[in-house]
Amino acid sequence: MIIYDVSMTIEKSMGVYKNIEEKRPVIKFDRKIPKDSINESSMCMNLHTGTHIDAPYHVDDMGATIDAIDLNKLITKCRVIDLTKIVGGITKEDLIDKNIEEGEFLLFKTKNSFSEEFQSDFVYVEKSGAEYLAAKGIIGVAIDSFGIERAQPGHETHKILFNKGITIIEGVRLKEINEDEYLMCALPLKIKGADGAPARVVLIKDFI
């Protein structure tokens, strides 16, 4: 069995959406050896920093929160699709020849995975791409950008996917991952009433 960790490392200097300083994690020691008998730390971090899972509540005040997410969609077979040649938005035309089937969970590997810093021209899922995925009946999609949409004031991509019950994961790191099928385990922190949560996401190959 081979386990690939495709999660971002949480640290002060990590890349964050639009380089907004308030989104960077603040980690501090509350107790420290040798002064104290133990090392004990606390952290303050935006729930959408790093690798995380969005809840429908993120874009819909009546949407489900992260503690209600269906774990059956997050411990599942998945498929990594190589889209590294794409510049800009992922459209229907980019996906139409990828043999996408109903019930799949897809991870999009793009040029985003080759930089740890925020890029203003990051690859995202454009509205027509989201509509195509919704029509195909997939159960979830992950992307290697800090967000699945870009410059969409109405959050169309999020809403199109959520309206079809499609789970959204943002911020996976796929630089070293080949286009293939895997078993995925993606578990968000169980935070009551939250609009999203950090997650440790791993892909497993040769699972017995």
QUIURQUI-V29398 format. One line per field, one symbol per residue. ss: DSSP state (H for helix, E for strand, L for the rest). phi: phi as a letter, one per 30 degrees, with the letter a starting at -180 (. if undefined). psi: psi as a letter, one per 20 degrees, with the letter a starting at -180 (. if undefined). A space follows every 50 residues. Layout:
ss=???
phi=???
psi=???
This chain:
ss=LEEEELLLLLLLLLLLHHHLHHHLLEEEEEELLLLLLLLEEEEELLLLLL LEEELHHHLLLLLLLHHHLLHHHLEEEEEEEELLLLLLEELHHHHLLLLL LLLLEEEEELHHHHLLLLLLLLLEELHHHHHHHHHHLLLEEEELLLLLLL LLLLLHHHHHHHLLLLEEEELLLLLLLLLLEEEEEEEELLLLLLLEEEEE EEEEELLL
phi=.cccdccdddaecddbehhddddddccbdcbbdcecdbcbbbbcaddcci dacdcedebbdcddcddcdddddccadbbdcdbdddcjcdceddcdcchd ceidcccccbdedcbccdcdcedbcdedddddddddidcabbbccdadbb hbechededddddciddccbidcbeccddacbccbbcdedcdicdlaebc cbcbchdc
psi=pppookqqporhjqqrpjkohiipqopqphqppigrirpprqqpqpijqa prpqqhihjoijrqrhijqoihiinrqrpppokiippcqorghhihjjlp qpiqpqpooaihijpiqpphkqprorghgghggghikrirpqqkriqirp lnhjlggghgghijkpqppqkqojgjpqoaqrppoooqqnopjqirqqqo pqppqlp.
